[in-house]
Amino acid sequence: MALTFFQSLMSVVVGVVLWACQVWNAPGAQPPAEQIWFGLLRWLPCATGFACYQVTDHFVSNTASISERVIFGNLVPVLAWSAESTFPHIFKTDREASLSAKAALFTTVCGATFFVIEDPLLAPLGVGACCFSGIVLVAYRLVQRGTLVKTVDIPVACLLAFDSLVSCTIARLLFGSADSAALKDWKLWCETPQVLLLLLLSGIGTGFGHFAVILCLQNCSATLTMVVCNIASMMCLVQGAMLFNEEESQHLMSIVGMFVNLTGGIWYATSQVGASEHVCDKGGHQEHLSTGKHGAEESAQ
């Protein structure tokens, strides 16, 4: 909770700085204060979901193995895809996904399975933590997507600052004795340049990462957003294997699994970009036909 509190606090700073830059660059483009407050009120469930996910994600990091995080992390987009396919009018998605997209999602799950098959390391506590965190993530991402496409029209930097403030507050309320002791050690950590640098980079990375996720959710589905996040996580595993000689990521099947997973993720992202362009072209063509028909009627009159 101490780490969650610090990262959220740094994310608030990142959000405020980005928002200030937006106001300074385009002061006339900002919505009125009343609209911002009303939008933040409607965004409150999303901010609470972000805080809950931050808490569960750190719990998973402390209790689950890499294998558990990989296999369950790649099952989460499948659940999100099922929900978005069932309720396309809520999430602004097509009802029928292409065969290519379905095959790509299946490939990511296969890659995760290959990764864990040689060194499973599945424990009840880790599996339970991953399942709970996955449920929170699916619900949180779907609520975000549904809210963004229907109601909220305020700066993303403002949403970032608000999310981080709620997360910071909840993390502080959940402080235990170990977290209080950690706060007392922060002076020592700040006096160590290497530790201070890592803490700052951790907080700044959390802020910009969440900023990028909100931008993704504004323009594409929750499923695609989570697939892209899984690509980033897999890239972190590749970097860990190369830079820190992590043994669990250097088995033959693990390497094959990482390659297959990355291939499936990039395949799915590419298929969705193509589908989005097709929908946009189709919509533009229909609008052009409608305009032409309307113009012809006016000429006849």
Disulfide bonds with the S-S distance in Angstrom:
none
